[in-house]
Amino acid sequence: MRHTPLAVALFALLASPAIAHAADRTEDADPPATPIDLDKVEVVGQRYLPDYATRKTRSATKTDTPLLDVPQSVTVVTDKLVADQAMTSLSDAFRYMPGVGLAQGEGNRDTPVLRGNSSTADFFVDGIRDDVQYIRDTYNLERVEALKGPNALVFGRGGSGGVVNRVTRQADGQSHRSASLQVGSGERRRGTLDYGDGIGDGGAGFRINAVYEDSASFRDGYSLERYGINPTFGFDIAPGTRVELSYEHFHDERVADRGVPSLDGRPVDTDPSTFFGNPDESPVEATVDAFDAVLTHAFGEHLQLRNHFRYADYDKFYQNVFPGAVDAATQTVAISAYNNTTARRNLFNQTDLVWETTTGAIRHTVLAGAEFGRQVTDNQRMTGYFGAPGSTTTSIRVPLASPTTSEIPLFRPSATDADNHGVAKVAALYLQDQVEFSPQWQAILGLRYDDFQVDLRNNRTGATVSSEDGLLSPRAGLVYKPLDRVSLYASYSMAYQPRAGEQLASLTASNAALDPETFRNREIGAKWDIRPDLQASLAVYRLDRGNVAVTDPADATRMILVDGQSTEGVELGIAGRITESWQVMGGYAYQDGEITTTQSATAVAGNRLAQLPRHSASLWNRYDVNAAFGVGLGIVHRGAIYANVDNLVTLPAFTRFDGAVYWTLNPSVQLQLNIENLGNKRYFASAHSNNNLSPGTPRSAWLTMNVHF
């Protein structure tokens, strides 16, 4: 019988609970040791024992809730898995999140695909919106959470397929002293620092996380330089009252790499290193300055107030000289260019009041909250023109055999290029009750109302347009626990996408009066804490997109609203320890999504959604042979995908294997070698359009030294 890599991955995923259950029986067979009272225990040194499982989250409900009790599919990638895999960006983490894919993002931004919906804005930091288009780093993260399915009650507008939330490291009064140095393929040179300590005896402390990286790539002409620093402070100002302060400065410079074009429905056959366009004229720069202040106050044992204030200033510029369509007859490829500047100032404040109470035998965790926000955005785009000054040529053709050009375009605004100033304001109220009827039955019920306003001015014409939406977002979930460590759930949730779009720049006179798009998610699932540090999950869902604006077939001057698309899927996940020495992280997703109503000449009813594989799976294993030596082995499989909703270009399926070796020299120093794509598989990792297709990384290796001091 022939076993495919996908079948092997699925067998390992589904067999893990049985293996763990057998291990539990073996442990239970040993007689318990006689307890010994110890006067004092002092722990000296630190063994490198990473943990891939997380038991609780506050992101899904705004209360500290066990994942077992959350009626929603949630996947968490911890900082320990990030370290074990030498991850440096969110795109690395996405491959271990079932139901989460990756689009190219034109080489200048993170673009996850959650349940068939791609997004450049559904990002949050510690529960606060972080929606500018840039590429985020992992240096200061405690974990990355993918909360799948729309959940506007917690996150507000957007989140059409779910959201990605980064939980950052905070000062906790404990000692943190670690650093890493990484070198390897693609001229990667990267260093990180995590340093913190307590101040006095009152729980006060500070912590500083920092990163610097200067790297290249297997792609010709590519370069990357980024650095960041994130100091945090925490202190008690009174009994039961704590303040946490954080500031981050992050800067990222790189080349916008939009990959290769297609030919005859497939990526063009060329060396994976070949750059199409002009890398010297394709710079990307993003700078983030963000300040956070969190105040928590306990009025008593059962009533707590939490206020989170965040101000963030973003400056983003990207310019790209990139490929278009290939002419098979002349064996040439079109090259075009444009640039875009975005400046945004975000100001948000969230206030949450959590009250734990009872009515008879029924327990309640009641959340009442408010969010206020203001986002000021300036956006300008300019088109690249080739030739002498004043030329109107916006595209040139270069030989397919030699597509890297040194021709420098001149940039100026075209008649339709955006030059906008926008102000978006939100005022929201929400109420949620987590009800525990009995040890077996729980429910979550909630409602949020957002008053969302956008004013947009076209700087080229002086024209202004405004919109105001009242968004009423319900959430309901029911949880049944037949066993203490097993939960079955059903849930319903929804979210809206106003006409201003996720980047707040899509508002026009023709669409301002239209209702927002809607996203409705129905989900059933099961979660199992196989053991305290091993978790498995199953989710089955249907996600429908409605109120899609299309041109009225009977009147080209009118826009009408139709049901746009539907996605159905199954997600399996597992994370944690199978034994003390063996840890796993992975999952499997089956996804089927299609256009349900014809929206344009390319978005035709029945077409499959772009960049949505029918099957995808991943499984990472780390096995510690002893206290000093460990090995890692991973498999990543993605089925074939269409690059665009027109279904004209296919990226073939691929299966890739990764590996690692870990060597602890002493309690303070550990070395690790990570090898990506062990078999040197040729594949295509992501797409932005039919002619922007990103080759996957060939076999690469990185050596990391982790130091604890």
C-alpha positions as CSV (number, residue, x, y, z in Angstrom):
1,M,0.0,0.0,0.0
2,R,1.4,3.4,-1.0
3,H,1.4,6.0,1.8
4,T,1.4,9.7,0.7
5,P,3.1,12.3,2.9
6,L,-0.4,13.8,3.6
7,A,-1.6,10.4,4.8
8,V,1.4,10.0,7.0
9,A,0.8,13.4,8.5
10,L,-2.9,12.7,9.1
11,F,-2.2,9.3,10.7
12,A,0.3,10.9,13.1
13,L,-2.2,13.7,13.9
14,L,-5.1,11.3,14.6
15,A,-3.0,8.6,16.3
16,S,-1.4,11.0,18.8
17,P,-4.4,11.0,21.3
18,A,-4.3,7.3,21.4
19,I,-0.6,7.2,22.1
20,A,-1.0,9.8,24.8
21,H,-3.9,7.9,26.4
22,A,-1.8,4.8,26.5
23,A,1.0,6.8,28.1
24,D,-1.4,8.1,30.7
25,R,-2.4,4.5,31.6
26,T,1.2,3.6,32.1
27,E,1.8,6.6,34.3
28,D,-1.4,5.8,36.3
29,A,-0.1,2.3,37.0
30,D,2.8,3.5,39.0
31,P,2.1,3.8,42.8
32,P,2.1,7.4,44.0
33,A,5.2,8.5,45.9
34,T,4.9,9.3,49.5
35,P,4.6,13.1,50.0
36,I,7.5,14.9,51.7
37,D,7.2,18.3,53.3
38,L,10.0,20.6,52.3
39,D,10.9,23.7,54.1
40,K,12.4,25.4,51.1
41,V,13.1,24.6,47.5
42,E,15.6,26.7,45.5
43,V,15.9,26.2,41.7
44,V,19.2,27.1,40.1
45,G,19.7,27.1,36.3
46,Q,17.2,26.5,33.5
47,R,16.6,23.5,31.3
48,Y,15.5,24.2,27.8
49,L,12.1,22.5,27.8
50,P,9.8,24.3,25.4
51,D,6.0,24.1,25.7
52,Y,3.8,24.1,22.6
53,A,0.4,24.2,24.4
54,T,-1.5,27.1,25.9
55,R,-4.3,26.4,28.4
56,K,-6.0,29.8,28.6
57,T,-6.7,33.0,26.5
58,R,-8.4,36.3,27.2
59,S,-8.5,37.3,23.6
60,A,-11.5,35.2,22.6
61,T,-13.8,36.5,25.4
62,K,-12.0,39.4,27.0
63,T,-11.9,37.2,30.2
64,D,-9.4,34.6,31.3
65,T,-11.1,31.6,29.9
66,P,-9.7,28.0,29.3
67,L,-9.5,27.2,25.6
68,L,-11.6,24.1,26.5
69,D,-14.5,26.5,27.3
70,V,-14.2,28.8,24.3
71,P,-16.9,27.9,21.6
72,Q,-14.7,28.9,18.8
73,S,-11.7,27.5,16.9
74,V,-8.5,29.0,18.3
75,T,-4.9,28.1,17.3
76,V,-2.0,29.3,19.4
77,V,1.6,29.3,18.4
78,T,3.8,29.8,21.5
79,D,7.1,31.6,21.7
80,K,8.7,28.2,22.4
81,L,7.6,26.9,19.0
82,V,8.7,30.1,17.4
83,A,12.2,29.6,18.9
84,D,12.3,25.9,18.0
85,Q,11.5,26.6,14.4
86,A,13.7,29.8,14.2
87,M,10.6,31.7,13.0
88,T,11.1,35.4,12.3
89,S,7.7,36.5,10.9
90,L,4.0,35.7,11.2
91,S,4.0,33.9,7.9
92,D,6.2,31.2,9.5
93,A,3.6,30.8,12.2
94,F,0.6,30.6,9.8
95,R,1.7,27.2,8.4
96,Y,1.0,25.6,11.7
97,M,-2.5,27.1,12.0
98,P,-5.2,24.9,10.4
99,G,-7.5,26.9,8.2
100,V,-5.0,29.8,7.9
101,G,-3.2,30.3,4.6
102,L,-0.8,32.9,3.3
103,A,-1.1,35.3,0.3
104,Q,1.9,37.1,-1.1
105,G,0.9,40.6,-0.1
106,E,2.9,42.1,-3.0
107,G,6.0,41.5,-1.0
108,N,5.3,44.4,1.4
109,R,2.7,43.2,3.9
110,D,1.3,40.3,5.9
111,T,-1.7,38.8,4.2
112,P,-3.2,35.7,5.9
113,V,-6.1,33.9,4.3
114,L,-8.6,32.8,7.0
115,R,-11.3,30.5,5.9
116,G,-11.1,31.8,2.3
117,N,-10.9,35.5,3.2
118,S,-7.6,37.3,2.7
119,S,-6.9,40.3,4.9
120,T,-4.2,43.0,5.3
121,A,-5.9,44.6,8.3
122,D,-7.2,41.9,10.7
123,F,-4.3,42.2,13.1
124,F,-4.3,43.0,16.8
125,V,-1.7,43.5,19.5
126,D,-2.8,42.5,22.9
127,G,-6.4,42.8,21.7
128,I,-6.0,46.3,20.1
129,R,-6.3,47.0,16.4
130,D,-3.0,47.0,14.5
131,D,-4.2,47.4,10.9
132,V,-1.6,49.1,8.8
133,Q,0.0,47.1,6.0
134,Y,3.4,46.0,7.0
135,I,5.4,42.8,7.8
136,R,5.5,42.0,11.5
137,D,8.4,40.4,13.5
138,T,8.2,37.7,16.3
139,Y,11.0,39.1,18.5
140,N,8.7,40.4,21.4
141,L,6.0,37.8,21.3
142,E,4.7,35.5,24.0
143,R,2.4,33.8,21.5
144,V,0.4,34.3,18.2
145,E,-3.3,33.5,18.3
146,A,-5.5,32.8,15.3
147,L,-9.1,33.3,16.3
148,K,-11.1,31.8,13.4
149,G,-14.5,32.9,12.3
150,P,-15.9,36.4,12.5
151,N,-16.2,37.7,16.1
152,A,-17.2,41.4,16.0
153,L,-18.3,41.3,19.7
154,V,-14.7,41.3,20.8
155,F,-12.8,42.8,17.8
156,G,-15.3,45.1,16.1
157,R,-15.5,45.6,12.4
158,G,-13.6,43.4,9.9
159,G,-12.4,40.0,10.9
160,S,-14.3,38.5,8.0
161,G,-12.6,35.1,8.4
162,G,-11.1,35.6,11.8
163,V,-8.3,37.7,13.3
164,V,-4.6,37.3,14.2
165,N,-3.7,38.6,17.7
166,R,-0.1,39.0,18.9
167,V,0.3,38.7,22.7
168,T,3.5,40.5,23.6
169,R,5.9,39.9,26.5
170,Q,5.4,42.1,29.5
171,A,7.3,43.1,32.6
172,D,6.2,40.7,35.3
173,G,8.7,41.3,38.1
174,Q,10.6,38.2,37.2
175,S,14.1,37.8,35.9
176,H,14.5,37.4,32.1
177,R,18.0,37.2,30.7
178,S,18.3,35.6,27.3
179,A,19.7,36.4,23.9
180,S,20.0,34.7,20.5
181,L,22.3,35.0,17.5
182,Q,21.3,33.4,14.2
183,V,23.3,33.0,10.9
184,G,22.8,30.9,7.8
185,S,21.3,30.6,4.3
186,G,20.3,33.7,2.5
187,E,23.0,35.6,4.4
188,R,20.7,35.7,7.4
189,R,22.3,37.6,10.4
190,R,19.9,38.2,13.2
191,G,20.1,38.8,17.0
192,T,17.5,39.1,19.7
193,L,17.5,40.1,23.4
194,D,15.1,39.5,26.2
195,Y,16.2,41.2,29.4
196,G,14.1,42.1,32.5
197,D,14.1,42.0,36.3
198,G,12.1,43.0,39.3
199,I,12.3,46.3,41.1
200,G,12.0,46.1,44.9
201,D,9.6,43.7,46.6
202,G,6.3,45.0,45.4
203,G,5.9,43.2,42.1
204,A,7.3,46.1,40.0
205,G,9.6,45.3,37.1
206,F,10.9,46.1,33.7
207,R,11.6,44.1,30.6
208,I,13.3,44.9,27.2
209,N,12.9,43.0,24.0
210,A,15.0,43.9,21.0
211,V,15.9,42.6,17.6
212,Y,18.3,43.5,14.7
213,E,18.4,41.6,11.4
214,D,20.4,42.2,8.2
215,S,19.7,39.5,5.7
216,A,19.4,38.6,2.0
217,S,17.5,35.8,0.3
218,F,17.7,33.1,-2.4
219,R,16.0,35.7,-4.6
220,D,18.4,37.8,-6.7
221,G,18.7,41.5,-5.6
222,Y,16.7,41.0,-2.4
223,S,17.7,42.5,0.9
224,L,16.2,43.0,4.4
225,E,17.1,45.1,7.4
226,R,14.9,45.5,10.4
227,Y,15.3,46.5,14.0
228,G,13.0,46.9,17.0
229,I,13.0,47.6,20.7
230,N,10.1,47.1,23.1
231,P,10.6,48.2,26.7
232,T,7.8,47.5,29.2
233,F,7.3,48.5,32.8
234,G,4.8,47.1,35.4
235,F,4.1,48.3,38.9
236,D,1.4,48.4,41.6
237,I,0.1,51.9,42.5
238,A,-2.2,50.6,45.2
239,P,-3.4,47.3,46.6
240,G,-5.3,45.6,43.8
241,T,-4.3,48.3,41.2
242,R,-1.6,47.7,38.6
243,V,-0.2,49.7,35.7
244,E,1.6,48.3,32.7
245,L,3.4,50.6,30.3
246,S,4.9,49.6,26.9
247,Y,6.5,51.4,24.0
248,E,7.7,49.8,20.8
249,H,9.8,51.3,18.0
250,F,10.0,49.0,15.0
251,H,11.5,49.7,11.6
252,D,11.6,47.3,8.5
253,E,13.3,47.9,5.2
254,R,13.2,45.4,2.4
255,V,12.8,44.8,-1.3
256,A,9.3,44.4,-2.6
257,D,9.5,41.0,-4.3
258,R,6.4,40.1,-6.3
259,G,7.7,36.8,-7.6
260,V,7.2,35.4,-11.2
261,P,4.5,35.6,-13.8
262,S,2.5,32.7,-15.2
263,L,2.4,31.0,-18.6
264,D,-0.3,28.5,-19.9
265,G,-2.0,28.4,-16.5
266,R,1.1,27.6,-14.4
267,P,4.0,29.6,-12.9
268,V,6.6,30.3,-15.6
269,D,9.5,27.8,-15.7
270,T,12.5,29.8,-14.5
271,D,15.2,29.6,-11.9
272,P,13.7,30.3,-8.4
273,S,16.2,33.0,-7.8
274,T,15.2,35.1,-10.9
275,F,13.8,38.5,-10.1
276,F,11.3,40.0,-12.5
277,G,11.5,43.8,-12.5
278,N,14.0,46.1,-10.9
279,P,14.9,45.2,-7.3
280,D,16.9,48.5,-6.9
281,E,13.7,50.5,-7.6
282,S,11.4,48.4,-5.3
283,P,12.1,49.6,-1.8
284,V,9.8,49.0,1.2
285,E,10.0,51.0,4.4
286,A,7.7,50.7,7.5
287,T,8.1,52.4,10.8
288,V,5.9,51.8,13.9
289,D,5.9,53.8,17.1
290,A,3.4,52.6,19.6
291,F,2.6,53.3,23.2
292,D,0.3,51.2,25.4
293,A,-0.9,51.7,28.9
294,V,-3.0,49.1,30.8
295,L,-4.6,49.8,34.1
296,T,-6.3,47.0,36.1
297,H,-8.1,47.4,39.4
298,A,-9.8,44.8,41.5
299,F,-12.8,46.2,43.4
300,G,-13.0,42.9,45.2
301,E,-12.7,39.3,44.6
302,H,-15.4,39.2,42.0
303,L,-15.3,42.6,40.2
304,Q,-12.4,43.9,38.1
305,L,-11.8,46.9,35.8
306,R,-9.4,46.9,33.0
307,N,-8.5,49.9,30.8
308,H,-6.2,49.6,27.8
309,F,-5.1,52.7,25.9
310,R,-3.0,52.6,22.8
311,Y,-1.6,55.2,20.5
312,A,0.3,54.1,17.4
313,D,2.0,56.1,14.6
314,Y,2.7,54.3,11.4
315,D,4.6,55.4,8.3
316,K,4.7,53.0,5.4
317,F,6.1,53.5,1.9
318,Y,6.5,50.9,-0.8
319,Q,7.5,51.1,-4.5
320,N,7.6,48.1,-6.9
321,V,8.7,47.4,-10.4
322,F,6.9,44.1,-11.0
323,P,5.9,41.6,-13.7
324,G,2.6,41.4,-15.6
325,A,1.5,39.1,-18.4
326,V,3.8,37.0,-20.5
327,D,3.5,37.1,-24.3
328,A,4.2,33.5,-25.4
329,A,4.7,34.5,-29.1
330,T,7.5,37.0,-28.4
331,Q,8.7,35.4,-25.2
332,T,8.6,38.7,-23.3
333,V,7.0,39.8,-20.1
334,A,5.3,43.1,-19.2
335,I,6.9,45.3,-16.5
336,S,4.9,48.0,-14.7
337,A,5.5,50.2,-11.6
338,Y,3.8,52.2,-8.9
339,N,4.4,53.4,-5.4
340,N,2.3,54.1,-2.4
341,T,2.6,56.1,0.8
342,T,0.5,55.6,3.9
343,A,0.7,57.5,7.2
344,R,-1.8,56.6,9.9
345,R,-2.3,57.6,13.6
346,N,-4.4,55.2,15.6
347,L,-5.9,56.1,19.0
348,F,-7.9,53.5,20.8
349,N,-9.2,53.0,24.3
350,Q,-10.9,49.9,25.6
351,T,-12.6,49.7,29.1
352,D,-13.8,46.4,30.4
353,L,-15.7,45.6,33.6
354,V,-15.8,41.9,34.5
355,W,-18.2,40.8,37.2
356,E,-18.4,37.3,38.6
357,T,-21.7,36.5,40.3
358,T,-24.4,33.9,40.8
359,T,-28.1,33.6,40.4
360,G,-29.1,30.5,42.5
361,A,-26.9,27.6,41.3
362,I,-26.0,29.4,38.0
363,R,-22.7,31.2,37.8
364,H,-22.1,34.2,35.5
365,T,-19.1,36.0,34.2
366,V,-20.5,39.3,32.9
367,L,-18.5,41.5,30.7
368,A,-19.5,45.1,30.1
369,G,-17.3,47.3,28.0
370,A,-16.7,50.2,25.7
371,E,-14.3,51.0,22.9
372,F,-13.5,54.4,21.4
373,G,-11.2,54.9,18.5
374,R,-9.9,57.5,16.0
375,Q,-7.8,56.7,13.0
376,V,-6.4,59.4,10.8
377,T,-5.0,58.2,7.4
378,D,-3.2,59.9,4.6
379,N,-2.6,57.9,1.5
380,Q,-1.1,58.7,-1.8
381,R,-0.3,56.5,-4.9
382,M,1.8,57.4,-7.9
383,T,2.2,55.5,-11.2
384,G,5.5,54.7,-12.8
385,Y,6.2,55.9,-16.3
386,F,9.0,54.6,-18.5
387,G,11.0,56.7,-21.0
388,A,11.8,60.4,-21.1
389,P,10.2,62.9,-18.7
390,G,6.6,63.4,-19.7
391,S,6.2,60.0,-21.2
392,T,2.8,58.3,-20.9
393,T,4.2,54.8,-21.2
394,T,3.3,52.8,-18.1
395,S,4.6,49.4,-19.2
396,I,7.6,48.0,-21.0
397,R,8.4,44.5,-22.2
398,V,11.6,42.6,-21.3
399,P,12.9,39.2,-22.5
400,L,11.5,36.3,-20.5
401,A,15.0,34.8,-20.5
402,S,16.4,38.0,-18.9
403,P,13.5,39.8,-16.9
404,T,15.6,41.8,-14.4
405,T,15.7,45.3,-15.8
406,S,17.8,48.3,-14.8
407,E,15.4,50.8,-16.4
408,I,14.3,53.4,-13.8
409,P,10.7,54.6,-14.0
410,L,9.6,58.2,-13.2
411,F,6.7,58.4,-10.7
412,R,3.9,60.9,-10.8
413,P,0.1,60.8,-10.1
414,S,-2.2,59.5,-12.8
415,A,-5.7,60.8,-13.2
416,T,-7.1,58.0,-11.0
417,D,-4.3,57.6,-8.5
418,A,-5.5,58.0,-4.9
419,D,-4.5,61.0,-2.8
420,N,-6.8,60.9,0.2
421,H,-7.1,62.2,3.8
422,G,-9.5,60.1,5.9
423,V,-10.7,60.2,9.5
424,A,-12.5,57.1,10.9
425,K,-14.1,57.2,14.3
426,V,-15.7,54.4,16.3
427,A,-17.7,54.3,19.5
428,A,-18.8,50.9,20.7
429,L,-20.6,49.3,23.6
430,Y,-20.7,45.6,24.3
431,L,-22.3,43.2,26.8
432,Q,-21.5,39.5,27.3
433,D,-22.5,36.9,29.7
434,Q,-20.6,33.6,30.2
435,V,-23.1,31.4,31.9
436,E,-22.3,28.1,33.8
437,F,-25.5,26.3,34.3
438,S,-23.8,23.2,35.8
439,P,-20.4,21.6,35.5
440,Q,-21.6,20.1,32.2
441,W,-23.4,23.0,30.5
442,Q,-22.1,26.5,29.7
443,A,-23.2,29.2,27.3
444,I,-21.9,32.5,26.1
445,L,-24.3,35.3,24.9
446,G,-23.3,38.7,23.8
447,L,-24.1,41.8,21.7
448,R,-22.0,44.7,20.5
449,Y,-23.1,48.0,18.9
450,D,-20.6,50.1,16.9
451,D,-21.2,53.6,15.6
452,F,-18.6,53.7,12.8
453,Q,-18.1,56.9,10.9
454,V,-15.7,57.7,8.0
455,D,-15.0,61.1,6.4
456,L,-12.8,60.9,3.3
457,R,-11.4,63.9,1.3
458,N,-9.9,63.5,-2.2
459,N,-7.0,65.9,-2.2
460,R,-6.8,65.9,-6.0
461,T,-10.3,67.2,-6.5
462,G,-11.3,68.5,-3.1
463,A,-14.4,66.2,-3.1
464,T,-15.5,64.8,0.2
465,V,-17.6,61.7,1.0
466,S,-18.9,60.4,4.3
467,S,-20.6,57.4,5.7
468,E,-21.9,56.3,9.1
469,D,-22.9,52.7,10.0
470,G,-24.6,51.3,13.1
471,L,-23.2,47.8,13.4
472,L,-25.1,45.4,15.7
473,S,-23.1,42.2,16.2
474,P,-24.4,39.2,18.1
475,R,-22.6,36.2,19.4
476,A,-23.9,33.0,20.9
477,G,-22.3,29.7,21.9
478,L,-23.3,26.6,23.8
479,V,-20.7,24.3,25.5
480,Y,-21.4,20.8,26.8
481,K,-18.8,18.9,28.8
482,P,-19.5,15.2,29.1
483,L,-16.2,14.9,30.8
484,D,-14.0,17.4,32.7
485,R,-11.5,17.4,29.9
486,V,-13.8,17.2,26.9
487,S,-16.1,19.9,25.5
488,L,-18.6,19.9,22.6
489,Y,-19.8,23.3,21.3
490,A,-22.0,25.1,18.8
491,S,-21.7,28.8,18.0
492,Y,-23.0,31.6,15.8
493,S,-21.2,34.9,15.2
494,M,-21.0,37.7,12.7
495,A,-19.0,40.7,11.6
496,Y,-19.2,43.6,9.2
497,Q,-16.9,45.2,6.6
498,P,-18.0,48.8,6.0
499,R,-17.7,50.4,2.6
500,A,-14.5,52.2,3.5
501,G,-12.8,48.8,3.3
502,E,-10.2,47.3,5.6
503,Q,-7.7,50.1,4.8
504,L,-10.3,52.9,5.2
505,A,-9.7,54.2,1.6
506,S,-12.4,52.5,-0.5
507,L,-15.3,54.9,0.2
508,T,-16.8,56.5,-3.0
509,A,-19.9,58.5,-3.8
510,S,-21.4,55.4,-5.5
511,N,-21.0,53.1,-2.5
512,A,-21.2,55.3,0.5
513,A,-24.9,54.7,1.0
514,L,-24.7,50.9,0.7
515,D,-25.0,48.6,3.7
516,P,-21.8,47.0,4.9
517,E,-20.8,43.6,3.8
518,T,-21.8,40.8,6.3
519,F,-20.0,37.7,7.4
520,R,-21.9,35.0,9.3
521,N,-20.2,32.0,10.8
522,R,-21.9,28.8,12.1
523,E,-19.7,26.3,13.8
524,I,-19.7,23.1,15.8
525,G,-16.7,21.5,17.3
526,A,-15.0,19.5,20.0
527,K,-12.0,20.0,22.3
528,W,-10.1,17.5,24.3
529,D,-7.4,18.1,26.9
530,I,-6.0,14.6,26.4
531,R,-3.7,15.4,29.3
532,P,-2.9,18.7,31.0
533,D,-0.2,19.6,28.4
534,L,-1.7,18.0,25.3
535,Q,-4.7,19.4,23.5
536,A,-6.7,18.3,20.5
537,S,-9.5,20.2,18.7
538,L,-12.1,19.7,15.9
539,A,-14.2,22.3,14.2
540,V,-16.8,22.1,11.4
541,Y,-18.0,25.5,10.0
542,R,-19.9,27.3,7.3
543,L,-19.0,31.0,6.6
544,D,-21.2,33.1,4.4
545,R,-20.4,36.5,2.9
546,G,-23.3,38.8,2.0
547,N,-24.1,42.3,0.8
548,V,-21.4,42.2,-1.9
549,A,-21.8,45.2,-4.1
550,V,-22.1,44.5,-7.9
551,T,-23.2,46.4,-10.9
552,D,-26.9,46.0,-11.6
553,P,-27.2,43.9,-14.9
554,A,-30.3,45.9,-15.8
555,D,-28.8,49.3,-15.0
556,A,-25.1,49.9,-15.3
557,T,-25.5,53.1,-13.2
558,R,-26.7,51.3,-10.1
559,M,-25.0,49.0,-7.6
560,I,-26.9,46.2,-6.0
561,L,-26.1,43.9,-3.1
562,V,-25.9,40.1,-3.5
563,D,-24.7,37.1,-1.5
564,G,-21.1,36.8,-2.6
565,Q,-19.4,33.6,-1.4
566,S,-19.6,30.7,0.9
567,T,-16.9,28.6,2.6
568,E,-17.3,25.3,4.4
569,G,-14.6,23.4,6.2
570,V,-13.2,21.1,8.8
571,E,-10.2,21.8,11.0
572,L,-8.3,19.5,13.2
573,G,-5.6,20.6,15.6
574,I,-3.2,19.2,18.1
575,A,-0.6,20.8,20.4
576,G,1.5,19.8,23.4
577,R,3.4,16.8,24.9
578,I,2.7,13.3,23.9
579,T,5.3,12.2,26.4
580,E,7.8,14.2,28.6
581,S,10.3,14.0,25.7
582,W,8.0,14.2,22.6
583,Q,6.1,17.4,21.7
584,V,3.9,18.1,18.6
585,M,2.2,21.0,16.9
586,G,0.1,20.7,13.9
587,G,-3.3,20.3,12.2
588,Y,-5.3,19.5,9.1
589,A,-7.9,21.6,7.2
590,Y,-10.4,20.7,4.5
591,Q,-11.8,23.8,2.9
592,D,-14.3,24.2,0.1
593,G,-15.2,27.8,-0.9
594,E,-16.9,29.2,-4.0
595,I,-18.4,32.3,-5.5
596,T,-22.2,32.0,-5.1
597,T,-23.3,34.9,-7.3
598,T,-21.6,36.2,-10.4
599,Q,-20.0,39.6,-9.5
600,S,-17.9,40.4,-12.6
601,A,-16.5,38.9,-15.7
602,T,-13.8,37.1,-13.6
603,A,-15.7,36.4,-10.4
604,V,-18.2,34.0,-11.8
605,A,-20.7,31.9,-9.8
606,G,-19.2,28.5,-9.2
607,N,-15.6,29.6,-9.3
608,R,-13.4,28.4,-6.4
609,L,-12.1,31.1,-4.0
610,A,-8.6,32.3,-4.6
611,Q,-5.7,30.8,-2.6
612,L,-7.9,28.3,-0.8
613,P,-6.5,24.7,-0.8
614,R,-9.0,21.9,-0.5
615,H,-6.5,20.0,1.7
616,S,-3.7,21.3,3.9
617,A,-1.8,19.8,6.8
618,S,1.2,20.4,9.0
619,L,2.9,18.5,11.8
620,W,6.0,19.5,13.8
621,N,7.7,17.0,16.2
622,R,10.4,17.7,18.7
623,Y,11.9,14.7,20.6
624,D,14.4,15.2,23.4
625,V,16.7,12.2,23.4
626,N,18.1,13.3,26.8
627,A,18.6,16.6,28.7
628,A,21.4,17.7,26.3
629,F,20.2,16.5,22.8
630,G,17.0,16.8,20.8
631,V,15.8,16.5,17.2
632,G,12.9,18.0,15.3
633,L,11.1,16.9,12.2
634,G,8.2,18.6,10.4
635,I,5.9,18.1,7.4
636,V,4.0,20.8,5.6
637,H,1.5,20.0,2.9
638,R,-0.7,22.4,0.8
639,G,-3.0,21.3,-1.9
640,A,-3.3,23.0,-5.2
641,I,-4.7,26.6,-5.2
642,Y,-5.9,29.1,-7.8
643,A,-3.9,32.3,-7.8
644,N,-7.1,34.3,-8.6
645,V,-10.8,34.0,-8.4
646,D,-10.9,33.7,-12.2
647,N,-9.4,30.2,-11.7
648,L,-7.1,30.6,-14.7
649,V,-3.7,30.0,-13.0
650,T,-3.0,27.1,-10.6
651,L,-0.2,26.8,-8.1
652,P,0.5,23.0,-7.8
653,A,0.3,21.1,-4.5
654,F,3.4,20.5,-2.6
655,T,4.8,18.6,0.4
656,R,7.8,19.9,2.3
657,F,9.9,18.4,5.1
658,D,11.8,20.4,7.7
659,G,14.2,19.3,10.4
660,A,16.2,20.5,13.4
661,V,18.9,19.5,15.9
662,Y,19.1,20.9,19.4
663,W,22.2,20.6,21.6
664,T,22.4,22.0,25.1
665,L,26.0,22.7,26.0
666,N,25.2,23.7,29.5
667,P,22.3,25.3,31.3
668,S,23.2,28.6,29.8
669,V,24.1,27.9,26.2
670,Q,22.1,25.9,23.6
671,L,22.8,25.5,19.9
672,Q,20.2,24.6,17.3
673,L,20.4,23.9,13.6
674,N,17.2,24.3,11.6
675,I,16.9,23.0,8.0
676,E,14.0,24.1,5.9
677,N,12.9,22.0,2.9
678,L,15.1,19.0,3.5
679,G,14.3,17.5,0.1
680,N,15.0,20.8,-1.8
681,K,11.4,20.6,-3.2
682,R,10.6,23.1,-6.0
683,Y,7.2,24.7,-5.2
684,F,5.3,27.9,-5.1
685,A,4.4,29.2,-1.7
686,S,1.9,32.0,-2.4
687,A,0.3,34.4,-4.9
688,H,-1.1,37.9,-5.2
689,S,-2.5,37.6,-8.7
690,N,-2.1,35.5,-11.8
691,N,1.3,37.1,-12.5
692,N,2.7,37.6,-9.0
693,L,3.6,34.1,-7.8
694,S,6.2,33.5,-5.1
695,P,8.7,30.6,-5.4
696,G,9.1,28.6,-2.2
697,T,12.5,28.7,-0.4
698,P,14.9,26.0,-1.5
699,R,16.8,23.9,1.0
700,S,18.1,26.4,3.7
701,A,19.9,26.1,7.0
702,W,20.2,28.4,10.0
703,L,22.4,28.0,13.1
704,T,21.2,29.7,16.3
705,M,23.0,30.1,19.6
706,N,20.6,30.7,22.5
707,V,22.1,32.1,25.7
708,H,20.6,32.4,29.1
709,F,22.5,34.6,31.6
